[in-house]
């Protein structure tokens, strides 16, 4: 699943560690999501969407239209 | 005080690294050990009943504890552990088929002990963990 997490994080000038603290996950989890090595659970996806104040589908793209 | 986001996974990495080292040492040491014969229990029906009950009771207890752990753990770490367990269980079963019986490799090199199988379980779990850690949980 593609996502814009890295871009959104960069726009706010946050490090991976800072974003990890805000989401209450490990930095490695943030890195794995950004690099497409891990798909977040639905609760975490919602936390990410709330943090960036955006709908989930504007952050994550499963490639199906 | 919550641990830093960098340290959370680092501790798991260290733990599984030690697990690999431990399982390798254990397998090497066990290769030199004789397997003591286990005689049949005096009360086999009772032993069977206790074993079966313990299996179900412990499974249910671990299910509850795992659920509690899942809510407290980093979901990425928990997914890694779960995926790695899927690697470890069939690996251990296959290892038991190959070495645990009197035929196949067990007939050639001798059967392995329960402790050696335990080492295989831990080692394959840790290997699976690092494999998914590098390749990602979607691999």
N, CA and C atoms of all chains as a GROMACS GRO file, in nm:
protein
  612
    1UNK      N    1   0.084  -0.119   0.000
    1UNK     CA    2   0.000   0.000   0.000
    1UNK      C    3   0.088   0.125   0.000
    2UNK      N    4   0.061   0.216  -0.092
    2UNK     CA    5   0.138   0.340  -0.096
    2UNK      C    6   0.084   0.438   0.008
    3UNK      N    7   0.173   0.525   0.055
    3UNK     CA    8   0.126   0.627   0.149
    3UNK      C    9   0.211   0.754   0.138
    4UNK      N   10   0.157   0.862   0.193
    4UNK     CA   11   0.223   0.993   0.185
    4UNK      C   12   0.281   1.033   0.320
    5UNK      N   13   0.304   0.936   0.403
    5UNK     CA   14   0.347   0.966   0.540
    5UNK      C   15   0.478   1.045   0.544
    6UNK      N   16   0.573   1.003   0.461
    6UNK     CA   17   0.704   1.068   0.462
    6UNK      C   18   0.691   1.215   0.419
    7UNK      N   19   0.608   1.238   0.317
    7UNK     CA   20   0.588   1.375   0.267
    7UNK      C   21   0.520   1.461   0.373
    8UNK      N   22   0.415   1.406   0.432
    8UNK     CA   23   0.341   1.481   0.534
    8UNK      C   24   0.428   1.511   0.655
    9UNK      N   25   0.511   1.415   0.690
    9UNK     CA   26   0.602   1.435   0.803
    9UNK      C   27   0.705   1.544   0.770
   10UNK      N   28   0.758   1.538   0.648
   10UNK     CA   29   0.859   1.636   0.606
   10UNK      C   30   0.799   1.776   0.602
   11UNK      N   31   0.673   1.785   0.558
   11UNK     CA   32   0.607   1.916   0.552
   11UNK      C   33   0.599   1.982   0.690
   12UNK      N   34   0.590   1.900   0.792
   12UNK     CA   35   0.583   1.953   0.930
   12UNK      C   36   0.720   1.957   0.997
   13UNK      N   37   0.821   1.915   0.922
   13UNK     CA   38   0.958   1.918   0.973
   13UNK      C   39   0.974   1.830   1.098
   14UNK      N   40   0.906   1.716   1.096
   14UNK     CA   41   0.917   1.623   1.208
   14UNK      C   42   1.016   1.514   1.171
   15UNK      N   43   1.088   1.467   1.269
   15UNK     CA   44   1.172   1.349   1.247
   15UNK      C   45   1.084   1.224   1.263
   16UNK      N   46   1.140   1.110   1.223
   16UNK     CA   47   1.064   0.985   1.242
   16UNK      C   48   1.038   0.960   1.391
   17UNK      N   49   1.137   0.994   1.473
   17UNK     CA   50   1.121   0.973   1.617
   17UNK      C   51   1.010   1.062   1.674
   18UNK      N   52   1.003   1.186   1.626
   18UNK     CA   53   0.898   1.277   1.673
   18UNK      C   54   0.760   1.225   1.635
   19UNK      N   55   0.749   1.181   1.510
   19UNK     CA   56   0.620   1.127   1.464
   19UNK      C   57   0.585   1.001   1.544
   20UNK      N   58   0.687   0.920   1.572
   20UNK     CA   59   0.663   0.797   1.649
   20UNK      C   60   0.607   0.829   1.787
   21UNK      N   61   0.662   0.932   1.851
   21UNK     CA   62   0.612   0.971   1.983
   21UNK      C   63   0.467   1.018   1.973
   22UNK      N   64   0.437   1.097   1.870
   22UNK     CA   65   0.300   1.148   1.854
   22UNK      C   66   0.201   1.035   1.828
   23UNK      N   67   0.248   0.928   1.763
   23UNK     CA   68   0.158   0.816   1.731
   23UNK      C   69   0.165   0.704   1.835
   24UNK      N   70   0.257   0.718   1.929
   24UNK     CA   71   0.281   0.616   2.032
   24UNK      C   72   0.318   0.480   1.968
   25UNK      N   73   0.411   0.486   1.874
   25UNK     CA   74   0.467   0.364   1.815
   25UNK      C   75   0.620   0.379   1.816
   26UNK      N   76   0.690   0.275   1.773
   26UNK     CA   77   0.835   0.284   1.766
   26UNK      C   78   0.878   0.360   1.640
   27UNK      N   79   1.000   0.414   1.643
   27UNK     CA   80   1.051   0.483   1.523
   27UNK      C   81   1.061   0.385   1.408
   28UNK      N   82   1.097   0.259   1.441
   28UNK     CA   83   1.110   0.157   1.337
   28UNK      C   84   0.975   0.131   1.269
   29UNK      N   85   0.866   0.143   1.346
   29UNK     CA   86   0.733   0.124   1.288
   29UNK      C   87   0.705   0.235   1.186
   30UNK      N   88   0.739   0.359   1.223
   30UNK     CA   89   0.720   0.471   1.130
   30UNK      C   90   0.802   0.448   1.003
   31UNK      N   91   0.927   0.407   1.021
   31UNK     CA   92   1.014   0.383   0.907
   31UNK      C   93   0.957   0.271   0.818
   32UNK      N   94   0.909   0.165   0.881
   32UNK     CA   95   0.856   0.052   0.804
   32UNK      C   96   0.732   0.094   0.725
   33UNK      N   97   0.647   0.180   0.784
   33UNK     CA   98   0.528   0.226   0.711
   33UNK      C   99   0.569   0.317   0.596
   34UNK      N  100   0.662   0.408   0.623
   34UNK     CA  101   0.705   0.503   0.518
   34UNK      C  102   0.768   0.431   0.399
   35UNK      N  103   0.842   0.324   0.427
   35UNK     CA  104   0.911   0.254   0.319
   35UNK      C  105   0.825   0.143   0.258
   36UNK      N  106   0.699   0.135   0.301
   36UNK     CA  107   0.608   0.036   0.243
   36UNK      C  108   0.634  -0.107   0.289
   37UNK      N  109   0.707  -0.122   0.400
   37UNK     CA  110   0.735  -0.257   0.450
   37UNK      C  111   0.633  -0.304   0.552
   38UNK      N  112   0.543  -0.217   0.586
   38UNK     CA  113   0.442  -0.253   0.687
   38UNK      C  114   0.317  -0.171   0.664
   39UNK      N  115   0.204  -0.239   0.661
   39UNK     CA  116   0.076  -0.168   0.654
   39UNK      C  117   0.022  -0.150   0.795
   40UNK      N  118  -0.014  -0.027   0.833
   40UNK     CA  119  -0.064  -0.006   0.969
   40UNK      C  120  -0.201  -0.070   0.986
   41UNK      N  121  -0.233  -0.099   1.110
   41UNK     CA  122  -0.368  -0.149   1.141
   41UNK      C  123  -0.467  -0.035   1.120
   42UNK      N  124  -0.595  -0.069   1.117
   42UNK     CA  125  -0.697   0.034   1.099
   42UNK      C  126  -0.695   0.137   1.214
   43UNK      N  127  -0.684   0.092   1.341
   43UNK     CA  128  -0.676   0.194   1.449
   43UNK      C  129  -0.557   0.288   1.432
   44UNK      N  130  -0.441   0.235   1.392
   44UNK     CA  131  -0.324   0.322   1.373
   44UNK      C  132  -0.344   0.414   1.253
   45UNK      N  133  -0.406   0.362   1.148
   45UNK     CA  134  -0.433   0.446   1.030
   45UNK      C  135  -0.524   0.563   1.069
   46UNK      N  136  -0.620   0.534   1.156
   46UNK     CA  137  -0.710   0.642   1.202
   46UNK      C  138  -0.632   0.744   1.286
   47UNK      N  139  -0.539   0.694   1.370
   47UNK     CA  140  -0.459   0.787   1.452
   47UNK      C  141  -0.374   0.877   1.361
   48UNK      N  142  -0.319   0.816   1.257
   48UNK     CA  143  -0.237   0.894   1.162
   48UNK      C  144  -0.324   1.000   1.094
   49UNK      N  145  -0.443   0.958   1.050
   49UNK     CA  146  -0.533   1.051   0.981
   49UNK      C  147  -0.573   1.166   1.072
   50UNK      N  148  -0.601   1.134   1.198
   50UNK     CA  149  -0.639   1.240   1.294
   50UNK      C  150  -0.522   1.335   1.319
   51UNK      N  151  -0.402   1.277   1.329
   51UNK     CA  152  -0.284   1.360   1.358
   51UNK      C  153  -0.261   1.461   1.245
   52UNK      N  154  -0.278   1.416   1.122
   52UNK     CA  155  -0.255   1.506   1.008
   52UNK      C  156  -0.384   1.577   0.965
   53UNK      N  157  -0.492   1.547   1.034
   53UNK     CA  158  -0.621   1.610   1.006
   53UNK      C  159  -0.661   1.593   0.860
   54UNK      N  160  -0.649   1.469   0.815
   54UNK     CA  161  -0.684   1.438   0.676
   54UNK      C  162  -0.761   1.307   0.673
   55UNK      N  163  -0.843   1.286   0.568
   55UNK     CA  164  -0.909   1.156   0.553
   55UNK      C  165  -0.804   1.046   0.526
   56UNK      N  166  -0.831   0.925   0.571
   56UNK     CA  167  -0.736   0.814   0.554
   56UNK      C  168  -0.698   0.797   0.407
   57UNK      N  169  -0.799   0.807   0.318
   57UNK     CA  170  -0.772   0.778   0.176
   57UNK      C  171  -0.683   0.884   0.110
   58UNK      N  172  -0.664   0.997   0.177
   58UNK     CA  173  -0.570   1.097   0.123
   58UNK      C  174  -0.426   1.070   0.169
   59UNK      N  175  -0.413   0.980   0.265
   59UNK     CA  176  -0.280   0.944   0.314
   59UNK      C  177  -0.237   0.809   0.258
   60UNK      N  178  -0.332   0.716   0.256
   60UNK     CA  179  -0.302   0.580   0.209
   60UNK      C  180  -0.374   0.552   0.078
   61UNK      N  181  -0.305   0.480  -0.009
   61UNK     CA  182  -0.362   0.446  -0.139
   61UNK      C  183  -0.335   0.298  -0.165
   62UNK      N  184  -0.443   0.219  -0.177
   62UNK     CA  185  -0.424   0.075  -0.200
   62UNK      C  186  -0.411   0.042  -0.348
   63UNK      N  187  -0.414   0.146  -0.432
   63UNK     CA  188  -0.396   0.124  -0.576
   63UNK      C  189  -0.522   0.081  -0.648
   64UNK      N  190  -0.633   0.066  -0.576
   64UNK     CA  191  -0.760   0.027  -0.638
   64UNK      C  192  -0.849   0.150  -0.648
   65UNK      N  193  -0.895   0.179  -0.768
   65UNK     CA  194  -0.983   0.294  -0.785
   65UNK      C  195  -1.125   0.248  -0.811
   66UNK      N  196   0.811   0.601   3.308
   66UNK     CA  197   0.841   0.686   3.191
   66UNK      C  198   0.851   0.597   3.066
   67UNK      N  199   0.776   0.629   2.958
   67UNK     CA  200   0.782   0.545   2.839
   67UNK      C  201   0.920   0.550   2.775
   68UNK      N  202   0.962   0.437   2.717
   68UNK     CA  203   1.093   0.433   2.654
   68UNK      C  204   1.089   0.514   2.525
   69UNK      N  205   1.208   0.557   2.481
   69UNK     CA  206   1.213   0.639   2.360
   69UNK      C  207   1.172   0.554   2.240
   70UNK      N  208   1.121   0.618   2.133
   70UNK     CA  209   1.076   0.542   2.017
   70UNK      C  210   1.188   0.462   1.953
   71UNK      N  211   1.313   0.507   1.970
   71UNK     CA  212   1.426   0.432   1.912
   71UNK      C  213   1.455   0.306   1.991
   72UNK      N  214   1.440   0.316   2.124
   72UNK     CA  215   1.477   0.204   2.211
   72UNK      C  216   1.376   0.092   2.210
   73UNK      N  217   1.250   0.123   2.178
   73UNK     CA  218   1.143   0.023   2.188
   73UNK      C  219   1.174  -0.101   2.106
   74UNK      N  220   1.210  -0.082   1.980
   74UNK     CA  221   1.239  -0.197   1.894
   74UNK      C  222   1.379  -0.250   1.919
   75UNK      N  223   1.469  -0.161   1.963
   75UNK     CA  224   1.608  -0.201   1.986
   75UNK      C  225   1.614  -0.312   2.091
   76UNK      N  226   1.532  -0.298   2.194
   76UNK     CA  227   1.530  -0.399   2.300
   76UNK      C  228   1.483  -0.533   2.244
   77UNK      N  229   1.384  -0.529   2.156
   77UNK     CA  230   1.335  -0.654   2.095
   77UNK      C  231   1.442  -0.715   2.007
   78UNK      N  232   1.514  -0.629   1.932
   78UNK     CA  233   1.623  -0.679   1.847
   78UNK      C  234   1.729  -0.749   1.931
   79UNK      N  235   1.767  -0.687   2.043
   79UNK     CA  236   1.868  -0.745   2.131
   79UNK      C  237   1.819  -0.880   2.185
   80UNK      N  238   1.693  -0.881   2.228
   80UNK     CA  239   1.636  -1.003   2.285
   80UNK      C  240   1.641  -1.118   2.184
   81UNK      N  241   1.600  -1.090   2.061
   81UNK     CA  242   1.598  -1.196   1.960
   81UNK      C  243   1.740  -1.232   1.913
   82UNK      N  244   1.830  -1.134   1.915
   82UNK     CA  245   1.970  -1.165   1.884
   82UNK      C  246   2.027  -1.262   1.985
   83UNK      N  247   1.997  -1.238   2.112
   83UNK     CA  248   2.044  -1.328   2.218
   83UNK      C  249   1.976  -1.465   2.204
   84UNK      N  250   1.852  -1.464   2.158
   84UNK     CA  251   1.780  -1.590   2.142
   84UNK      C  252   1.844  -1.676   2.034
   85UNK      N  253   1.888  -1.613   1.925
   85UNK     CA  254   1.955  -1.689   1.819
   85UNK      C  255   2.084  -1.748   1.873
   86UNK      N  256   2.163  -1.664   1.941
   86UNK     CA  257   2.290  -1.712   1.996
   86UNK      C  258   2.265  -1.826   2.094
   87UNK      N  259   2.167  -1.810   2.180
   87UNK     CA  260   2.135  -1.912   2.279
   87UNK      C  261   2.093  -2.043   2.214
   88UNK      N  262   2.011  -2.033   2.110
   88UNK     CA  263   1.963  -2.156   2.046
   88UNK      C  264   2.076  -2.229   1.974
   89UNK      N  265   2.169  -2.152   1.914
   89UNK     CA  266   2.284  -2.215   1.846
   89UNK      C  267   2.371  -2.288   1.949
   90UNK      N  268   2.399  -2.222   2.061
   90UNK     CA  269   2.479  -2.285   2.167
   90UNK      C  270   2.407  -2.409   2.220
   91UNK      N  271   2.278  -2.394   2.243
   91UNK     CA  272   2.198  -2.504   2.298
   91UNK      C  273   2.199  -2.625   2.204
   92UNK      N  274   2.183  -2.598   2.074
   92UNK     CA  275   2.183  -2.708   1.976
   92UNK      C  276   2.319  -2.776   1.973
   93UNK      N  277   2.426  -2.695   1.979
   93UNK     CA  278   2.561  -2.752   1.978
   93UNK      C  279   2.585  -2.837   2.102
   94UNK      N  280   2.546  -2.786   2.218
   94UNK     CA  281   2.566  -2.859   2.345
   94UNK      C  282   2.482  -2.986   2.346
   95UNK      N  283   2.358  -2.974   2.299
   95UNK     CA  284   2.267  -3.090   2.301
   95UNK      C  285   2.316  -3.203   2.212
   96UNK      N  286   2.395  -3.168   2.109
   96UNK     CA  287   2.448  -3.271   2.019
   96UNK      C  288   2.540  -3.367   2.092
   97UNK      N  289   2.598  -3.321   2.203
   97UNK     CA  290   2.689  -3.405   2.281
   97UNK      C  291   2.617  -3.479   2.394
   98UNK      N  292   2.491  -3.445   2.414
   98UNK     CA  293   2.419  -3.502   2.529
   98UNK      C  294   2.346  -3.630   2.490
   99UNK      N  295   2.347  -3.724   2.584
   99UNK     CA  296   2.268  -3.845   2.563
   99UNK      C  297   2.124  -3.815   2.600
  100UNK      N  298   2.031  -3.876   2.530
  100UNK     CA  299   1.891  -3.856   2.563
  100UNK      C  300   1.850  -3.967   2.661
  101UNK      N  301   1.816  -3.930   2.783
  101UNK     CA  302   1.776  -4.034   2.879
  101UNK      C  303   1.644  -4.098   2.839
  102UNK      N  304   1.636  -4.228   2.860
  102UNK     CA  305   1.512  -4.297   2.827
  102UNK      C  306   1.402  -4.252   2.922
  103UNK      N  307   1.284  -4.236   2.868
  103UNK     CA  308   1.170  -4.196   2.951
  103UNK      C  309   1.078  -4.317   2.964
  104UNK      N  310   1.061  -4.362   3.086
  104UNK     CA  311   0.975  -4.479   3.106
  104UNK      C  312   0.829  -4.434   3.109
  105UNK      N  313   0.741  -4.527   3.080
  105UNK     CA  314   0.598  -4.496   3.080
  105UNK      C  315   0.554  -4.461   3.222
  106UNK      N  316   0.465  -4.363   3.238
  106UNK     CA  317   0.421  -4.326   3.373
  106UNK      C  318   0.342  -4.439   3.439
  107UNK      N  319   0.342  -4.438   3.571
  107UNK     CA  320   0.268  -4.541   3.645
  107UNK      C  321   0.117  -4.530   3.622
  108UNK      N  322   0.073  -4.405   3.612
  108UNK     CA  323  -0.072  -4.383   3.592
  108UNK      C  324  -0.093  -4.306   3.461
  109UNK      N  325  -0.086  -4.377   3.351
  109UNK     CA  326  -0.092  -4.310   3.219
  109UNK      C  327  -0.221  -4.233   3.196
  110UNK      N  328  -0.333  -4.285   3.246
  110UNK     CA  329  -0.461  -4.215   3.225
  110UNK      C  330  -0.460  -4.078   3.293
  111UNK      N  331  -0.406  -4.077   3.415
  111UNK     CA  332  -0.399  -3.951   3.490
  111UNK      C  333  -0.306  -3.852   3.420
  112UNK      N  334  -0.192  -3.904   3.375
  112UNK     CA  335  -0.094  -3.818   3.305
  112UNK      C  336  -0.156  -3.762   3.177
  113UNK      N  337  -0.228  -3.848   3.105
  113UNK     CA  338  -0.293  -3.802   2.981
  113UNK      C  339  -0.395  -3.694   3.012
  114UNK      N  340  -0.474  -3.716   3.116
  114UNK     CA  341  -0.577  -3.618   3.153
  114UNK      C  342  -0.514  -3.485   3.194
  115UNK      N  343  -0.407  -3.493   3.273
  115UNK     CA  344  -0.339  -3.370   3.316
  115UNK      C  345  -0.276  -3.299   3.196
  116UNK      N  346  -0.212  -3.376   3.110
  116UNK     CA  347  -0.146  -3.315   2.992
  116UNK      C  348  -0.247  -3.244   2.903
  117UNK      N  349  -0.357  -3.312   2.876
  117UNK     CA  350  -0.458  -3.255   2.786
  117UNK      C  351  -0.521  -3.130   2.850
  118UNK      N  352  -0.552  -3.141   2.979
  118UNK     CA  353  -0.610  -3.026   3.050
  118UNK      C  354  -0.513  -2.909   3.052
  119UNK      N  355  -0.387  -2.939   3.082
  119UNK     CA  356  -0.286  -2.832   3.088
  119UNK      C  357  -0.269  -2.765   2.952
  120UNK      N  358  -0.274  -2.846   2.848
  120UNK     CA  359  -0.259  -2.789   2.712
  120UNK      C  360  -0.369  -2.686   2.684
  121UNK      N  361  -0.494  -2.725   2.711
  121UNK     CA  362  -0.604  -2.633   2.684
  121UNK      C  363  -0.601  -2.513   2.779
  122UNK      N  364  -0.574  -2.539   2.907
  122UNK     CA  365  -0.573  -2.430   3.005
  122UNK      C  366  -0.463  -2.328   2.973
  123UNK      N  367  -0.343  -2.379   2.945
  123UNK     CA  368  -0.231  -2.288   2.915
  123UNK      C  369  -0.256  -2.211   2.785
  124UNK      N  370  -0.314  -2.281   2.686
  124UNK     CA  371  -0.343  -2.213   2.558
  124UNK      C  372  -0.439  -2.097   2.579
  125UNK      N  373  -0.544  -2.122   2.658
  125UNK     CA  374  -0.642  -2.016   2.683
  125UNK      C  375  -0.580  -1.902   2.764
  126UNK      N  376  -0.497  -1.939   2.863
  126UNK     CA  377  -0.430  -1.836   2.943
  126UNK      C  378  -0.338  -1.751   2.856
  127UNK      N  379  -0.261  -1.817   2.771
  127UNK     CA  380  -0.169  -1.743   2.683
  127UNK      C  381  -0.247  -1.657   2.583
  128UNK      N  382  -0.362  -1.706   2.540
  128UNK     CA  383  -0.445  -1.627   2.448
  128UNK      C  384  -0.485  -1.495   2.514
  129UNK      N  385  -0.524  -1.506   2.641
  129UNK     CA  386  -0.565  -1.385   2.715
  129UNK      C  387  -0.444  -1.292   2.736
  130UNK      N  388  -0.331  -1.351   2.776
  130UNK     CA  389  -0.211  -1.270   2.800
  130UNK      C  390  -0.160  -1.207   2.670
  131UNK      N  391  -0.171  -1.282   2.560
  131UNK     CA  392  -0.126  -1.229   2.431
  131UNK      C  393  -0.212  -1.111   2.388
  132UNK      N  394  -0.342  -1.119   2.417
  132UNK     CA  395  -0.431  -1.009   2.384
  132UNK      C  396  -0.394  -0.884   2.464
  133UNK      N  397  -0.362  -0.905   2.590
  133UNK     CA  398  -0.319  -0.794   2.676
  133UNK      C  399  -0.188  -0.736   2.624
  134UNK      N  400  -0.097  -0.825   2.586
  134UNK     CA  401   0.033  -0.782   2.534
  134UNK      C  402   0.017  -0.705   2.403
  135UNK      N  403  -0.077  -0.753   2.319
  135UNK     CA  404  -0.098  -0.688   2.189
  135UNK      C  405  -0.145  -0.543   2.208
  136UNK      N  406  -0.229  -0.521   2.307
  136UNK     CA  407  -0.279  -0.385   2.329
  136UNK      C  408  -0.171  -0.293   2.382
  137UNK      N  409  -0.073  -0.352   2.453
  137UNK     CA  410   0.032  -0.269   2.512
  137UNK      C  411   0.152  -0.253   2.418
  138UNK      N  412   0.168  -0.349   2.325
  138UNK     CA  413   0.289  -0.351   2.241
  138UNK      C  414   0.275  -0.258   2.122
  139UNK      N  415   0.388  -0.228   2.066
  139UNK     CA  416   0.392  -0.161   1.937
  139UNK      C  417   0.338  -0.259   1.833
  140UNK      N  418   0.240  -0.216   1.752
  140UNK     CA  419   0.174  -0.312   1.663
  140UNK      C  420   0.271  -0.369   1.559
  141UNK      N  421   0.368  -0.288   1.517
  141UNK     CA  422   0.467  -0.337   1.420
  141UNK      C  423   0.549  -0.451   1.483
  142UNK      N  424   0.591  -0.431   1.608
  142UNK     CA  425   0.668  -0.534   1.678
  142UNK      C  426   0.585  -0.661   1.695
  143UNK      N  427   0.458  -0.643   1.732
  143UNK     CA  428   0.373  -0.759   1.754
  143UNK      C  429   0.349  -0.835   1.624
  144UNK      N  430   0.334  -0.760   1.515
  144UNK     CA  431   0.316  -0.825   1.384
  144UNK      C  432   0.441  -0.905   1.347
  145UNK      N  433   0.559  -0.847   1.376
  145UNK     CA  434   0.684  -0.918   1.350
  145UNK      C  435   0.689  -1.048   1.429
  146UNK      N  436   0.653  -1.040   1.557
  146UNK     CA  437   0.655  -1.158   1.642
  146UNK      C  438   0.559  -1.264   1.590
  147UNK      N  439   0.439  -1.220   1.550
  147UNK     CA  440   0.339  -1.314   1.499
  147UNK      C  441   0.383  -1.380   1.370
  148UNK      N  442   0.432  -1.298   1.277
  148UNK     CA  443   0.480  -1.354   1.150
  148UNK      C  444   0.594  -1.452   1.173
  149UNK      N  445   0.684  -1.414   1.265
  149UNK     CA  446   0.798  -1.500   1.293
  149UNK      C  447   0.754  -1.632   1.355
  150UNK      N  448   0.648  -1.628   1.438
  150UNK     CA  449   0.596  -1.751   1.498
  150UNK      C  450   0.542  -1.844   1.390
  151UNK      N  451   0.484  -1.786   1.285
  151UNK     CA  452   0.434  -1.868   1.174
  151UNK      C  453   0.550  -1.939   1.103
  152UNK      N  454   0.668  -1.878   1.106
  152UNK     CA  455   0.787  -1.943   1.051
  152UNK      C  456   0.836  -2.052   1.148
  153UNK      N  457   0.836  -2.019   1.277
  153UNK     CA  458   0.897  -2.107   1.377
  153UNK      C  459   0.820  -2.238   1.394
  154UNK      N  460   0.689  -2.231   1.393
  154UNK     CA  461   0.610  -2.352   1.423
  154UNK      C  462   0.627  -2.459   1.314
  155UNK      N  463   0.607  -2.425   1.186
  155UNK     CA  464   0.630  -2.529   1.083
  155UNK      C  465   0.776  -2.575   1.077
  156UNK      N  466   0.870  -2.482   1.103
  156UNK     CA  467   1.012  -2.522   1.102
  156UNK      C  468   1.037  -2.627   1.210
  157UNK      N  469   0.982  -2.605   1.328
  157UNK     CA  470   1.000  -2.700   1.438
  157UNK      C  471   0.932  -2.833   1.406
  158UNK      N  472   0.812  -2.826   1.349
  158UNK     CA  473   0.742  -2.950   1.312
  158UNK      C  474   0.821  -3.027   1.208
  159UNK      N  475   0.874  -2.955   1.108
  159UNK     CA  476   0.953  -3.020   1.003
  159UNK      C  477   1.080  -3.080   1.061
  160UNK      N  478   1.143  -3.004   1.151
  160UNK     CA  479   1.265  -3.052   1.216
  160UNK      C  480   1.236  -3.179   1.295
  161UNK      N  481   1.122  -3.182   1.359
  161UNK     CA  482   1.084  -3.301   1.437
  161UNK      C  483   1.062  -3.420   1.346
  162UNK      N  484   1.002  -3.396   1.231
  162UNK     CA  485   0.980  -3.506   1.136
  162UNK      C  486   1.115  -3.557   1.086
  163UNK      N  487   1.206  -3.464   1.055
  163UNK     CA  488   1.336  -3.503   0.997
  163UNK      C  489   1.428  -3.571   1.099
  164UNK      N  490   1.434  -3.514   1.220
  164UNK     CA  491   1.532  -3.562   1.318
  164UNK      C  492   1.470  -3.631   1.439
  165UNK      N  493   1.342  -3.612   1.462
  165UNK     CA  494   1.283  -3.663   1.585
  165UNK      C  495   1.238  -3.807   1.577
  166UNK      N  496   1.235  -3.862   1.460
  166UNK     CA  497   1.188  -3.999   1.444
  166UNK      C  498   1.306  -4.090   1.408
  167UNK      N  499   1.281  -4.217   1.411
  167UNK     CA  500   1.387  -4.314   1.384
  167UNK      C  501   1.417  -4.331   1.236
  168UNK      N  502   1.341  -4.267   1.152
  168UNK     CA  503   1.368  -4.276   1.009
  168UNK      C  504   1.420  -4.141   0.959
  169UNK      N  505   1.437  -4.126   0.832
  169UNK     CA  506   1.493  -4.004   0.771
  169UNK      C  507   1.626  -3.968   0.839
  170UNK      N  508   1.651  -3.839   0.866
  170UNK     CA  509   1.781  -3.799   0.921
  170UNK      C  510   1.800  -3.847   1.065
  171UNK      N  511   1.691  -3.863   1.138
  171UNK     CA  512   1.699  -3.914   1.274
  171UNK      C  513   1.757  -4.054   1.278
  172UNK      N  514   1.729  -4.133   1.175
  172UNK     CA  515   1.784  -4.269   1.170
  172UNK      C  516   1.932  -4.269   1.136
  173UNK      N  517   1.977  -4.167   1.065
  173UNK     CA  518   2.118  -4.158   1.023
  173UNK      C  519   2.204  -4.095   1.133
  174UNK      N  520   2.160  -3.980   1.184
  174UNK     CA  521   2.241  -3.904   1.281
  174UNK      C  522   2.197  -3.923   1.426
  175UNK      N  523   2.092  -3.997   1.445
  175UNK     CA  524   2.041  -4.014   1.581
  175UNK      C  525   1.931  -3.913   1.609
  176UNK      N  526   1.838  -3.953   1.694
  176UNK     CA  527   1.724  -3.865   1.724
  176UNK      C  528   1.769  -3.751   1.816
  177UNK      N  529   1.699  -3.641   1.805
  177UNK     CA  530   1.736  -3.525   1.887
  177UNK      C  531   1.646  -3.516   2.010
  178UNK      N  532   1.695  -3.446   2.110
  178UNK     CA  533   1.623  -3.436   2.236
  178UNK      C  534   1.513  -3.329   2.229
  179UNK      N  535   1.427  -3.331   2.329
  179UNK     CA  536   1.323  -3.228   2.339
  179UNK      C  537   1.386  -3.090   2.359
  180UNK      N  538   1.498  -3.084   2.432
  180UNK     CA  539   1.567  -2.956   2.452
  180UNK      C  540   1.620  -2.901   2.320
  181UNK      N  541   1.670  -2.991   2.235
  181UNK     CA  542   1.720  -2.947   2.104
  181UNK      C  543   1.605  -2.893   2.019
  182UNK      N  544   1.490  -2.959   2.027
  182UNK     CA  545   1.372  -2.910   1.953
  182UNK      C  546   1.330  -2.772   2.005
  183UNK      N  547   1.342  -2.754   2.135
  183UNK     CA  548   1.312  -2.625   2.196
  183UNK      C  549   1.406  -2.518   2.141
  184UNK      N  550   1.533  -2.556   2.127
  184UNK     CA  551   1.631  -2.462   2.071
  184UNK      C  552   1.597  -2.429   1.926
  185UNK      N  553   1.551  -2.528   1.852
  185UNK     CA  554   1.510  -2.504   1.712
  185UNK      C  555   1.393  -2.407   1.707
  186UNK      N  556   1.298  -2.426   1.799
  186UNK     CA  557   1.182  -2.337   1.805
  186UNK      C  558   1.224  -2.192   1.830
  187UNK      N  559   1.311  -2.173   1.930
  187UNK     CA  560   1.357  -2.037   1.962
  187UNK      C  561   1.440  -1.978   1.849
  188UNK      N  562   1.530  -2.060   1.796
  188UNK     CA  563   1.618  -2.013   1.688
  188UNK      C  564   1.542  -1.977   1.563
  189UNK      N  565   1.446  -2.060   1.526
  189UNK     CA  566   1.370  -2.031   1.403
  189UNK      C  567   1.276  -1.912   1.424
  190UNK      N  568   1.228  -1.895   1.546
  190UNK     CA  569   1.144  -1.778   1.576
  190UNK      C  570   1.227  -1.650   1.561
  191UNK      N  571   1.347  -1.652   1.616
  191UNK     CA  572   1.435  -1.535   1.607
  191UNK      C  573   1.478  -1.510   1.462
  192UNK      N  574   1.507  -1.618   1.390
  192UNK     CA  575   1.546  -1.603   1.249
  192UNK      C  576   1.431  -1.542   1.168
  193UNK      N  577   1.310  -1.592   1.194
  193UNK     CA  578   1.192  -1.536   1.127
  193UNK      C  579   1.173  -1.389   1.161
  194UNK      N  580   1.197  -1.356   1.287
  194UNK     CA  581   1.184  -1.216   1.331
  194UNK      C  582   1.276  -1.126   1.251
  195UNK      N  583   1.405  -1.164   1.243
  195UNK     CA  584   1.501  -1.077   1.172
  195UNK      C  585   1.476  -1.076   1.021
  196UNK      N  586   1.427  -1.188   0.971
  196UNK     CA  587   1.394  -1.194   0.829
  196UNK      C  588   1.284  -1.092   0.796
  197UNK      N  589   1.176  -1.092   0.875
  197UNK     CA  590   1.068  -0.995   0.852
  197UNK      C  591   1.111  -0.853   0.888
  198UNK      N  592   1.203  -0.843   0.982
  198UNK     CA  593   1.253  -0.710   1.022
  198UNK      C  594   1.322  -0.643   0.902
  199UNK      N  595   1.397  -0.724   0.826
  199UNK     CA  596   1.470  -0.672   0.709
  199UNK      C  597   1.375  -0.655   0.590
  200UNK      N  598   1.291  -0.758   0.566
  200UNK     CA  599   1.210  -0.757   0.445
  200UNK      C  600   1.074  -0.689   0.463
  201UNK      N  601   1.036  -0.665   0.587
  201UNK     CA  602   0.906  -0.603   0.613
  201UNK      C  603   0.800  -0.707   0.643
  202UNK      N  604   0.693  -0.663   0.710
  202UNK     CA  605   0.588  -0.758   0.751
  202UNK      C  606   0.503  -0.805   0.634
  203UNK      N  607   0.516  -0.740   0.520
  203UNK     CA  608   0.434  -0.778   0.404
  203UNK      C  609   0.505  -0.880   0.316
  204UNK      N  610   0.631  -0.911   0.349
  204UNK     CA  611   0.710  -1.002   0.263
  204UNK      C  612   0.654  -1.142   0.266
   0.00000   0.00000   0.00000
